[in-house]
């Protein structure tokens, strides 16, 4: 089974703010950046996720743009994933708003798969007040396609005996792994559907596209042997912001780095992770991308150390043009034991003090909310 929340970010905003219900809503930057999510009312005007916000406003002049609340979306996501795990221990979360569930062996407790799907849709609505769409099929690839068949707030069950007919007229662009470039190449060959792929044998596709061709032919036949994997070791944690105005003000950019370090550090601590490599990401006004990294002696999840490393990288960077986006990330995770020392170590003592501060701030925010406490450096001293 594949479960996909409907217009997730926008739906959460409409649920939390009744004044937004029924209106075309986009989540993203007010003036800059791209659309993170669009309500179904906005989609009727052609507004889509990943679309530049300026284009979205041209398509829908009455569009209501809302800044995203990632912590809120994460909270709701955890509620949804907990509901899925009540049905099966084999839940593979692939993004904040979608997951696969292996329903093998669940029939004796919850009934046949369609009944499980309806049960979960009802539970998601009951607990979160939101709708989701469900696809049930013989494998993951088909289940994902099926979940999109009756969106929003619907379910589609694809039985094994119906797979061939279902795929025959499926556009090749719906097959995972077929991006715009591959799609153009296939179009030049007159291939527009999965049925067109099967008109040529696997040898042809292997010669034409190599391993991609073999995978394409297998998917066109409805084959997918990938299992539901309950846990993926994360490789990085990052945060970034597209600024309202391009800038070369390093003091302003530094405050954004602190905000990002707060988010990344909290994310790492919540996941029991620590990383050694801190990466600064800058996108200039002409969309040229610049990244710079530094690897620390030991893994860290300490907000202040992440911020200080990012700020050092920023100070070392000569800003060639005004900056439109700034981001900060931590990767190269490690779980090794710290080396013990019989001698005083001021750096380690300071890191432990900062870690205690982080734990205290986390506890306050968990109890009173994200905005209950903030570091003074986040505020512009020029603002009164």
N, C-alpha and C positions, 0 to 999 in steps of 0.2 A: 504494500500500500504506500502511496505517496500522498502526503497531506501538505497543502499549500494554503497559507493564510491569504485572504482576499484583500488586495491593496493595503498591506499590513500597516505601514507607517501612517498613511492617510486615515485609515479606519480607526487607529488608536486615537489620533488627534480629534476625529469627529465624535468618537465615543466620549472622550474626556471633556470636550467642549461642545455642548449641544447646539450652540449658535452656528457651528460649521456644518451641521447635518443638512444634506440636500444641496450643498454648495460645491462648486468645482474647487478642489483643494489640491495644492501641490506642496510637498515637503521639500525644503531645500533653502538655499541662500535667497535673501530678499531681492537682491539686484544681480548677483553674480552666480557663477557656478552652474550646476545642473540640477535637474529634478531628481530627487532621491525616490520619490513615490508620488503617484497621482491617484486621486479618488476616481471612482467610476464616472462620476459626474464630469470630471475634467477630461477623462479619456474619450468621452463623446465628442470633444473638440479636437481630438488628435494629440492631446498631451500624453507623453510617455516618459517613463523613467529613463535616465541618462540623457535626456534632451536638454540643451542649453536653456536656462530659465528665460532668457530674452526671447527665444523662439516660442516657448510655451506661452508667454504673455501676449505675443502677437496672435497666436492661435485662439487664445481665450482671454480677452481683455479683462473680464470680470474674475479672473483667477485669484483665489485667496492663497497667498504664499505663507507657509508656517515654518518657522525654524524647527528642526528636528529635536527630539528629546530621546537620545539613544539609551539613557539609563531606563527610561520608561518602557521603551520597546524591549529591552533586555529582560525586564521584569515580567512582561506579558509573555515573552518567548519562553521563559523558564516555566511559567504556568502551563503552557501548551505542551512542552516536552514532558513535563511530569504526568500529564494526562495520558500521553502516548505510552509511557512506561508502565502505567497501570494495566495496560493490555498485553504488552510484550516487553521482555527485557532487551530485545534486539531492535533498538531505535538508533538510526543514523541521522543525526542532525547535519544538514548540509548548508544551512544558512540560518539567519535569525528567524525566518518565517516558513521554513519548510523542512521536512524530514521524511525518511523512508522507515517503514515498519515491516519487519518480517512476521507475517501472521501464521507461520507454521506452528501447529499445535495449539492454537488459541480457540479452535472451534468448540471444544468440549466445555470451555468456561464461558465463552461469549457468543457462541453461535457461528454460523458461516460468515465468510469475509464481508459480504454486503451488509450483514447485520452489525458487524464490528464497525464498519465505516459509518453507518448511520448513528451508532452509539457514540462514536468519537466526535462526530460533527455536532451532535446535541450537547455533549459535555463541554466542548470548546465554547459553544454559544452560552451555555449556562454559567460557566466559570468566568469567562472573559468578556461576554457581551459582544463578541465578534463572530464573523462567519469565516468558514474555510471551505476549500474544495478538495475532494478526495478522488484519487484514481486507484483502482484495484486491478492488477494484471499479473501475468505469470512471472514477470521480472521487473527490475528497477527501471530500465529504459522505457518500457511500455507503460508502467505505472505513472511515470512522470508525464508522459504525453496524455494519458487518460485523465489525469487530474485537471488538465486544461480544457477538457472537452465540454464540460458543463459549467464553466465559471461564469459568474461568481455563485457561491453558496450552492454548489451542486456535487453530484457524485456520478462517476462513470465506471462501470465494471466491464472489463474486457476479458471475455472467456477465451481459453486456449484455442477452441475451435474457430473463433472469429478473428484471430490475429491476421491471417493472410488477407482477408477481405478488408480489414481495417487499415492495413498498411498500404494496400494497392494504390490508393489515391492520396496518400500522405505526402505533402510537400517535403522535398529533401531538406529544406531549411529547418524543419522540425526535428531532424535526426541529430542527436548530440554529436558534436565534433564537426558538423558542417557549418563553418562560418561563412562570412561574406565572400572571402577569396575562393574557397572551395566551391561555394554555390555558383559563383561566376564561371568557374572552370567546368562545372557540371552543366550549366546552362548552355555553354558553347557546344557541348556534346548532345544537346537536346534532352538532357535528363532533368526532369522537373519533379518527379514523384519517386517514391520508393519502388513502385512497380517498374518505372523506367530503369532503375538500377539493376533489377533482376532480369531485365531483358538481355543483359550481357553477363557472361559467366564470371566466377571469382578470379580466374586467371587474368582476364582483361583488366579488372580493377587492381589486381596486385601489380601488373606491369605498369599501369597508368599512374597509380597513386602510392604504390608501395604498401606499407603497413596501414596507412590511412584507408587505402582501397579495400584491404581485407576487412577492416573494421566496418567500413561503409556497407559492404555486401552483407556481412553478418547482421548488422542492425536492420537493413532492408528486409531481411528474412525474419526479423523479430527475435534475434538471438542476443542474449546478454547473460553471461554467467557471473557477473560481479555480485558478491554477497553484500548483505547489509552489515556494515561495520559499525558497531556501537560507539567507538571512540577513535578519534584521530588526534594524534599528538600535535598541538599547535606549533607552528614554526615561527610565528612572530606576533607582535601586538603593536598596533600603530593608531595614530589619530592625525587628522589633517583638517585644514579649514581653507576654503576659498574666501579671500578677503572682500569686503564691500568695495574697497578702492585699492588700486595698486599702490605700493609704498616701498620706500627704501629706508624707512625708519626702523633701525635695529632695536630700539627700545620697545616699540610696538610689537615687532616680530618676536622679541624675547618674551613678552607677556603671553603671546599665543603659545610659545613653546612651553611655558609653565602650565598653561591650561591643558595642553596635550600630555605633558608629563604626569599631571594629576590623573588623567583618564587612563593612560597606559599603566602607570604604577598600580592603580587600584585594580585594573583588569588582571595584572600579573599576580597580585597578592590574592585576589579572589580565586584564581586558578592554581595557586601554589607553585607558581613558576618564577624563574629569575633568568635574566639574559645578560650576556657579556657584550653584545654589539649594539651600539646606539647609532641610529641613522637619521640624519637631517635631510628633509626633502624640501626642495624649493622649485616652484614653477614660476617662470617669469611672465611678464605681460604678453610676450610673443609666444607663450606656451612651451618655450624651451625648458627642459627638465634638468635639474641639477641635484645630485645626491652626494652626501659625504658621510662617512662612517668612522667610528672609533671603537676599538675593542678594549674592554676593561680587563683588569687583572683577574677579577672574580665576577661571577654572575650577581646581578642585583635586581631588586624589585623596589628600591627606595626612590620615591618621587624626586627628592632633592638631587640625588646623584644623577638620575636620568636627565633632569632639567639642566644641571650644571654642565654635563657633557654636551648636550644639545646646544646650549648657549655658547660654549667654547667653539664648537664647530661653526656656529653662525658668525662669531667674531672673526674666525679665520677665513671666512668666505667674503670675497670681494663681490658685492652685488653689482652685476654688470648692467642690469636693467631693473625697473620697478618689479616688485614681487606681487603675484596675484594669488599664490597658494603657498602655505607653509605647513609642513607636517613633521612628526617625530615618531620614530618607531624603535622597538627593542626586539632583537632576535638572538640567535645562537644560544638557545636555552641550555642550561646545565643544572645538574642536581648534585654536583660533587660536594664532599665535605670540605669545610674550610680548614686550611692548614693551621694547626695550633702553634702558638708561640709563647715562650716563657718570658719574652721581653715586652715592655709596653709598646703598644701600637696605636698612636693617636688617630690615624686614619680609620682603623677598624673601630675604635671606640666611638668616633664621630658617626660612622655608618650605623652603628648599633643604636645610638641616640636618635638619629633620624628615623630609623626603622620603628622605634617606639613611638615617635611622633606620628608616623603614618598610621600605626595601629590605633592610636587614640583618635585621630581624625576620621578614620574609617568607622570606628564605633559610633562617633557622634553623628556622622551622616547616615549610618544604617538606622539609627534611632529617630533622628529628627529631620532627615531629608538632605538631599545633595547640597542645597543652598544654605544649610544651617551654619556653616563655617567656611571661610575662604582665606587663602594666604594674602597678606598685604601686598606682595609684589604683583598680584594680578590687577591692582588698581593703578590707573594713570595718575601720577602725582599732580599733573596739570589740571585734572578734573576736580571740581569742588562739589 
